[in-house]
């Protein structure tokens, strides 16, 4: 199973938002969205959703590592595209409220995904030590092509 990196973009005037880095013209999260982050989202949404709707937030049933406490600090995988979009909307709402100004998180387009991946491959010292770092780009795919993120 290939972990899916959920990179949410926040467009933010002035300084970079906390927890993000700037790559080219984009601010992206420094880390993937972890299982523990997704659990926090589910906890918050439990208060807003109608009774019995919480299960719609669960990852695909093939994601057995989500329920294992030993994997709380690993990336969330096997979530549906619409679940990722809902997370972005929720996160935008929560962060905007906390900061007192509008912050928008969204998923990257295929072109943005590729541009960021290319930049990371060019600038990451660990990847540059790989025998053929440019071949890594051939193995990257846009995560929503199949409708379920991280099902590689």
Backbone torsions as a table, in degrees:
resi	resn	phi	psi	omega
1	UNK	NA	129.2	179.3
2	UNK	-92.7	121.3	177.7
3	UNK	-62.7	137.2	179.1
4	UNK	-94.0	125.5	178.1
5	UNK	-88.4	113.8	176.7
6	UNK	-92.2	110.2	177.1
7	UNK	-105.4	117.0	178.7
8	UNK	-101.4	136.8	-177.9
9	UNK	-99.1	130.3	174.6
10	UNK	-119.3	122.0	177.5
11	UNK	-92.6	122.0	-164.1
12	UNK	-142.2	116.4	177.8
13	UNK	-71.2	140.1	179.0
14	UNK	90.2	-136.1	-176.2
15	UNK	-74.0	160.5	-179.7
16	UNK	-65.9	141.3	175.8
17	UNK	-62.1	151.7	179.0
18	UNK	-58.3	135.6	176.9
19	UNK	84.2	8.5	-179.8
20	UNK	-119.9	163.8	172.3
21	UNK	-129.2	157.9	178.8
22	UNK	-102.1	127.6	173.6
23	UNK	-128.6	117.5	-173.0
24	UNK	56.6	-124.5	-177.8
25	UNK	-98.4	15.3	-173.4
26	UNK	-119.1	146.3	167.7
27	UNK	-102.2	125.6	178.1
28	UNK	-127.9	157.4	177.3
29	UNK	-62.6	144.4	177.9
30	UNK	-68.7	-28.4	-177.8
31	UNK	-130.4	166.2	175.2
32	UNK	-69.0	165.4	172.0
33	UNK	-79.1	122.2	-174.4
34	UNK	-91.8	163.9	176.4
35	UNK	-55.6	-39.1	179.9
36	UNK	-66.0	-34.3	175.3
37	UNK	-64.6	-42.2	-179.4
38	UNK	-65.8	-38.1	176.6
39	UNK	-62.9	-39.4	176.4
40	UNK	-62.9	-40.7	175.8
41	UNK	-61.0	-46.9	179.8
42	UNK	-62.0	-40.0	178.9
43	UNK	-61.3	-46.2	179.5
44	UNK	-65.5	-41.6	-177.3
45	UNK	-71.0	-24.3	179.1
46	UNK	-56.3	-31.6	-179.9
47	UNK	-75.6	-23.2	-174.3
48	UNK	-101.4	-27.0	-175.3
49	UNK	-82.9	152.0	173.6
50	UNK	-62.9	153.5	-179.4
51	UNK	-53.3	132.1	178.3
52	UNK	89.0	-5.6	-177.9
53	UNK	-88.4	-9.3	-176.0
54	UNK	-59.7	-33.0	-178.0
55	UNK	-63.7	-18.5	177.0
56	UNK	-68.5	-15.5	179.3
57	UNK	-90.5	-11.7	-178.7
58	UNK	-68.5	145.6	174.9
59	UNK	-63.8	170.3	176.1
60	UNK	-50.4	145.7	-177.3
61	UNK	-63.9	-18.7	176.4
62	UNK	-72.1	-11.6	-179.9
63	UNK	-82.5	84.1	-178.3
64	UNK	-78.4	-19.9	-176.4
65	UNK	-82.4	-13.7	177.8
66	UNK	-62.2	-39.0	-176.1
67	UNK	-84.1	-5.6	-179.6
68	UNK	-88.8	116.1	-179.1
69	UNK	-55.7	-25.5	179.0
70	UNK	-66.9	-15.1	-176.9
71	UNK	-106.3	14.7	-177.1
72	UNK	-58.9	-31.6	-177.6
73	UNK	-98.6	22.1	175.6
74	UNK	-106.3	158.0	-177.1
75	UNK	-63.1	145.2	173.8
76	UNK	-69.5	137.4	178.1
77	UNK	-135.4	165.6	176.5
78	UNK	57.8	45.5	170.2
79	UNK	-105.9	154.0	-179.1
80	UNK	-81.7	157.8	-179.8
81	UNK	-55.3	-46.4	-179.0
82	UNK	-65.2	-29.7	176.0
83	UNK	-66.8	-41.3	178.3
84	UNK	-64.0	-41.1	178.2
85	UNK	-63.6	-42.4	178.0
86	UNK	-62.2	-39.3	177.8
87	UNK	-62.3	-44.3	178.3
88	UNK	-57.7	-46.7	-179.6
89	UNK	-62.7	-43.7	178.3
90	UNK	-61.8	-46.8	-178.0
91	UNK	-64.5	-39.9	176.6
92	UNK	-58.3	-45.0	-179.3
93	UNK	-63.3	-47.1	-177.0
94	UNK	-66.4	-47.5	-177.6
95	UNK	-67.3	-41.8	178.1
96	UNK	-59.1	-42.2	179.9
97	UNK	-64.9	-43.6	-178.1
98	UNK	-67.6	-35.8	-177.9
99	UNK	-88.5	-16.0	-178.0
100	UNK	73.9	19.0	174.6
101	UNK	-151.2	156.9	-174.2
102	UNK	-71.9	125.9	173.9
103	UNK	-127.7	131.6	-178.2
104	UNK	-116.2	123.9	173.5
105	UNK	-105.4	140.9	178.9
106	UNK	-153.7	168.0	177.3
107	UNK	-83.1	152.3	178.5
108	UNK	-73.9	152.6	170.4
109	UNK	-77.4	166.0	176.8
110	UNK	-56.4	-40.4	-179.9
111	UNK	-67.0	-40.4	177.4
112	UNK	-65.4	-42.2	178.6
113	UNK	-56.9	-46.7	-178.6
114	UNK	-66.5	-44.0	-179.0
115	UNK	-61.3	-41.9	179.6
116	UNK	-69.1	-42.5	178.3
117	UNK	-60.8	-42.1	178.9
118	UNK	-63.2	-42.2	-179.9
119	UNK	-64.6	-43.1	178.5
120	UNK	-62.8	-42.7	179.5
121	UNK	-63.2	-33.4	-179.7
122	UNK	-76.5	-28.3	-170.5
123	UNK	-110.9	-13.8	-177.5
124	UNK	-79.1	118.3	-176.7
125	UNK	-64.2	-32.7	178.6
126	UNK	-67.7	-44.6	179.4
127	UNK	-67.1	-31.6	179.1
128	UNK	-67.3	-21.6	176.7
129	UNK	-79.2	-11.8	177.2
130	UNK	-63.1	145.2	-178.7
131	UNK	-55.9	-37.1	-179.7
132	UNK	-141.7	76.9	-174.8
133	UNK	-60.7	-31.1	-178.8
134	UNK	-68.9	-23.1	177.6
135	UNK	-71.2	-20.8	177.6
136	UNK	-61.9	-33.9	-179.5
137	UNK	-61.6	-33.9	178.4
138	UNK	-63.9	-25.0	-178.3
139	UNK	-88.0	-11.3	178.2
140	UNK	-79.2	145.6	176.7
141	UNK	-137.1	154.6	176.9
142	UNK	-73.1	124.0	-167.3
143	UNK	-66.8	-12.2	-176.3
144	UNK	-104.0	9.8	-178.5
145	UNK	-62.7	-31.0	-176.9
146	UNK	-101.3	-3.0	178.8
147	UNK	89.8	-17.9	176.5
148	UNK	-124.1	124.6	-176.8
149	UNK	-74.3	133.2	172.5
150	UNK	78.3	28.4	-179.1
151	UNK	-98.0	18.6	-177.0
152	UNK	-57.7	NA	NA
